[in-house]
Amino acid sequence: MSDDVDPQRLERRFLGLLAKIFSDGVVTDAERGELHARIQDGQLSPEQIRAVMLHFLTTSLGHITADGKVTRREHDKLRLIVDELGLPDDSVPDEVRDVLAAPPSPDA
């Protein structure tokens, strides 16, 4: 199997794309188009795409909550990730929902 079609390599590339798209907390139309094109290109199955998205989401949550505070910017970024990934509500981890349901830390 060539490196270009190795499933793990494709998943890592998709994860890298997600990291790039969400790194600044803003998703441009071009980035949104790139994300949708990658999702629809058929290289990864829907299950693989969902697994990578959930991995990215939970990793992002870990970074956001590492210091025990969630700033307004971090809260907004997590909301952006959830909204842009378009995951079904029932697949969003409870921990993510809890952070989004709570107000950002005061003075943050």
N, C-alpha and C positions, 0 to 999 in steps of 0.2 A: 504494500500500500504506500503510495507516495505521501510525502509530508503534507501536500496541499489538501488531501482528503482524509488525513488522520483525524478521527473524531475529537480526540483530546486537544489537538492543535487548533482545530476549528473552534472548539469551546473556549480555549484560551484567547484566541483572536476576538471572539465575540465579547468576552469579559473585558478585554482591553479596550474595545470600542465603547462599551458602556462606561468604563472609567474615564475615557477621554471626553465623551459627551457630557457627563455630569460633573466633571472636575471643577468647573467654575460656577455651578449652580444655575446656569442659564442654558436652555436648549434652543438653538437657532433652528430656523426652518430647514437649513441644509443638514444639520445634525439629525433632525427628526426624519428627514428623507433618507439619510444614510442608515439610520436604525431600522426603518421600515423595509428598506431594500434588503438589508442583511437578514431580517426575519423572514422575508418572502423568497429569498434566493434558493431555498430548498437544500442548502448544504447541511443544516441541522434540522433534526425532527422537532416538532412542536414540544415534545417532552424534554429534549435537550435544551431548547431555548428557554423553556419555563424553569428548568433546573438552574441554568446559568443566571437567569434574572433573579431568582430567589437567593442564590448564593451572593450575587452582587448586593441585593437589598439587605440581607442579614449582615454582610460584611460592612456595608455603609452604616447600618444601625450601630454596630459595635464601635466604629470610629466616632460616631456622633455622641454616643453615650459613655465613652471611655472615661471622661472626667467627672461623670455624675451630674453634669448640667447639660441642658439642651438650649442653646441660644436661639433667638428668633431666626437667624440665618440658617442654622442647622435644621431647625424645624421646617422651614420653608424648603430647604434642599431635599429633605426626606419626603415631604409632600410632593415635590416636583418629580422625584424618582418614581414614587408609587403611581402618580397620575400618568407620566409619560410611558412607563412600562406597560400600562394597561392590563395588569394582572387582575384576574377575577377576584372580587372581594374576599371570597372564601379561601383563597390561596395566600392572601397577605397574612404573614405571621401575627399572632396576637400581640407580641412585643412591639411590633411596628405600629399596630393600631393604637396600642396604649400610649405610645410616645406622641403620636399624632393627635390623640384625643386630649392630651394634657396641654396646658399652656406652656409656652417657653419659660425657662428659668427667669425669675425676676433679676433685674439689673444685668441681664445678659445681652 
